[in-house]
Amino acid sequence: MRPNSIRQKISSGQPVINGWLAIPSSYSAEVIGHQGFDSVTVDLQHGMIGIDAALSMFQALSSTPAIPLARVPWNDPAQIMRLLDSGAYGIICPMISTVDDAASFVSSCRYPPHGQRSFGPARGFLYGGADYYPQADKEILTLGMIETQAGLDNLDKILEIDGLDGIYIGPNDLALALGSVPKSESDDPVVMKAVEHIRARAIAHGKIAGIFCSSGEAAAMRIKQGFQMVTPGNEAALMANAAKAAVSTARGAQTSAPSKTGY
């Protein structure tokens, strides 16, 4: 089976830089996948993406070095299994608040006897290889999102779930849950303390600590803080920022251009 290079990078102490896709386009997926990201997540929760678009995006990512991941809309076994069968090499699952949430999520990603994943990897064979079935449980990544007060309260018990590979922090929902405003790089001391607590406990349990960030600069800061997996914004925001900067530069050049009068 094709190895999951995310696991290899984490085990060697290298940070994973994760791309994020919100636009349902195989072309944009392919472009992002060629920009040096270690992995790229297809976001079916808050991205404008359904299962049909996700399939073509996974196919496009197959032409790139990036490992394809998916964020599911909810902790739904049917959706999780379908995305894995479509070729996702890992799942990010929102709103993991209890031990039962975490156990159900992991079970949906693992074949019996370790879980309840139904057999039928379809495109998993094409992307992963002919030996997908016996190796999948070792390669497929499971990342649960801690973004509620209950998730914080149950954090250590959640981290003890066998087969859960790591935690991915949803900073906006976490901020809302803690009575603050949604802001990826929150300066609210309560939110900042919670983020650091989640990171530290994940590392203490030998799990991956990941987080969504607002920019490359913010992602670099999180790596310095000890996060092992960071996402420097989604492609829609990156595109918007680049376009805005290009327009601003062009208008500045227009304003400062020498006058053509006198010809």
Buried (B, 14 or more C-beta within 10 A) or exposed (E): BBBBBBBEBBEEEEBBBBBBBBBBBBEBBBBBBBEEBBBBBBBBBBBEBEEEBBBBBBBBBBEBEBBBBBBBBEBBBEBBBBBBBBBBBBBBBBBBBBBEBBBBBBBBBBBEEEBBBBEEBBBBBBBBEEEBBEBBBEBBBBBBBBBBEBBBEBBEEBBEBEBBBBBBBBBBBBBBBBEBEEBBBBEBEEBBEBBEEBBEBBBEBEBBBBBBBBBEEBBBBBBEBEBBBBBBBBBBBBBEEEEEEEEEEEEEEEEEEEEEEEE
